[in-house]
Amino acid sequence: MSLRPSRAWLGNLAVMLLLAVIAWALLRLHLGDAWWQSAPLASQWRWAAGSLVGYAAFCTLIWWRGRAREDHVADNGPAPILLVWASQTGFAQQLCERSAQALRAAGLPVRIRALHAVTAELLQRSGQVLFVVSTTGEGDAPDHALPFLRKVMPQALALPQLQYGVLALGDRSYGHFCAFGHQLDAWLRQHGAHPLFDTVEVDNADPGALRHWQQLLGQLGGEATELPDWAPADYLPWQLQARHLENPGSPGAPTYRITLVPADGVLPTWQAGDVVEIGPQHSPAEVEAWLRDTPWEGDADIDGQPLRAHLARAHLPSDGELPTFADADALVAGLRPLPHREYSIASLPAEGQVQLLLRRQLRPDGTPGLGSGWLCDHAALDGRIDLRFRSNPNFHGAAAATPLILIGNGTGIAGLRAHLRERISAGARRNWLLFGERTAAHDFFFGDDLRAWQRDGWIARLDTVFSRDAGEHHYVQDRLQAQIHTLQQWVHDGATILVCGSLQGMAPAVDAVIEQALGRDGKEALIVAGRYRRDVY
């Protein structure tokens, strides 16, 4: 799917027409007398002046319309999200504009700026900024970004109010992959800005990474998560082998362990830290209820599948859209596919299955969320599940000889369990796990595994905290704070830190404790060295 704006060709056409008019005017001048051998005639002066004024007016109009589009925000609305691009080939700009479209569709006001037009004052008065930046050559910023590097980045700015995200574009075949994106991220952190999520790296327009970015945009505006994927996943058929409620009686939302196996019996490879993308479906009852109000039969064969199968994987058209479809074939052709959902993998290929840990999410109207509703409630046992793996190198583990600190809460334990399994397979015993949930009696997910691994010496330290149980420490960040000297010692010994779980609450609180323990420079050094990695959502 092309990411070029749908009206870009109009601008190109206007430029071509303008050039044609100028060429025609110049041709007329050259076909006349040899005017350059004598003083210009009055008519020639008028032609030149008119052309200059016309061109200046055209450029002014284009500039004004562009600024008007970027700055259009309701006077009484929320503060706009600033989207900033730095591009050498135009791809980063296209992605920035597509991101703006997604946020606008979710009802959020946005502004777009090229990085060279971003000033220190603009950053200081902005609340949320998303950067889409490419890296050129051997780790360089795009050429047009030089004014920002020379004028803004050397300043000692204070940006404590700024929340930001970075989409870093690059080519992994180069030695400094996404270097400018990481340079920008480090600079923002150094000046007190707070990341909304960790930098997303995109290797050669990888569609999986772009789908991940789109899902992160949905955290800024809930409706953005309902928009179709920019690059639909090439799913493989898997089967739902088992679904088990893990926390009956918990004060929290129901949480399920989902077990999936490949439909063809051929197990692919993945490693700890990778994620799966699931293609969700509507419940059969929802599809049948929609069909009852239409003239079409759910059994109608369209391209080798019944109509209801097409509908299950797509946004169901509204009543107002129905008259636009002449027949069932036109309906299927106009359907917009449902977006994917991402989940951390709790298992390794050696276990012969993919295990997920899902908390059932509810929409504001009380109905189950798209992904969790499909896997936790509607999908039939032994039924088909559309699945695709996405490599997540920013959350891969450390070498076996390296101590590992794993910190997480809630369903984040899924990704940490996979890392522990990987460490056990590698014979690595110096592992420290800190895990928080609501109650020990109902919410100690994978508790049998964790206790057994601790008993057998595979977990050197196991610190758990349950917020609804009596005790001095109520959250995982509190337990980490109480062990701050141990944290300092493990980091001094070369430990890598992995954090998995809630973006809101846990992740920033843990980050604050790590900064308190190591200092801002020490924390940044860990990030640059790849020894502090997060998978938060």
Sequence and secondary structure as in RCSB ss.txt:
>XXXX:A:sequence
MSLRPSRAWLGNLAVMLLLAVIAWALLRLHLGDAWWQSAPLASQWRWAAGSLVGYAAFCTLIWWRGRAREDHVAD
NGPAPILLVWASQTGFAQQLCERSAQALRAAGLPVRIRALHAVTAELLQRSGQVLFVVSTTGEGDAPDHALPFLR
KVMPQALALPQLQYGVLALGDRSYGHFCAFGHQLDAWLRQHGAHPLFDTVEVDNADPGALRHWQQLLGQLGGEAT
ELPDWAPADYLPWQLQARHLENPGSPGAPTYRITLVPADGVLPTWQAGDVVEIGPQHSPAEVEAWLRDTPWEGDA
DIDGQPLRAHLARAHLPSDGELPTFADADALVAGLRPLPHREYSIASLPAEGQVQLLLRRQLRPDGTPGLGSGWL
CDHAALDGRIDLRFRSNPNFHGAAAATPLILIGNGTGIAGLRAHLRERISAGARRNWLLFGERTAAHDFFFGDDL
RAWQRDGWIARLDTVFSRDAGEHHYVQDRLQAQIHTLQQWVHDGATILVCGSLQGMAPAVDAVIEQALGRDGKEA
LIVAGRYRRDVY
>XXXX:A:secstr
   S TTHHHHHHHHHHHHHHHHHHHHHHHHSS GGGS   HHHHHHHHHHHHHHHHHHHHHHHHHHHHHH   T
TS   EEEEEE SSSHHHHHHHHHHHHHHHTT  EEEEEGGG  HHHHHT SEEEEEEE BTTTB  GGGHHIII
IITTS    TT EEEEEEEE TTSSSTTHHHHHHHHHHHHTT EESS  EEEESS HHHHHHHHHHHTTTSGGGG
GS  SS    EEEEEEEEEES TT SS  EEEEEEEETTS      TT EEEEE    HHHHHHHHHTSS  TT 
EETTEEHHHHHHTB    TTTGGG SSHHHHHHH  B   EEEE    GGGTSEEEEEE  B TTS B HHHHII
IIIS TT EEEEEEE  GGG    TTS EEEEEEGGGHHHHHHHHHHHHHHT   EEEEEEES HHHH TTHHHH
HHHHHTTS SEEEEEETTSSSS  SHHHHHHHTHHHHHHHHHTT EEEEEE TTTHHHHHHHHHHHHHHHHHHHH
HHHTT EEEEE 
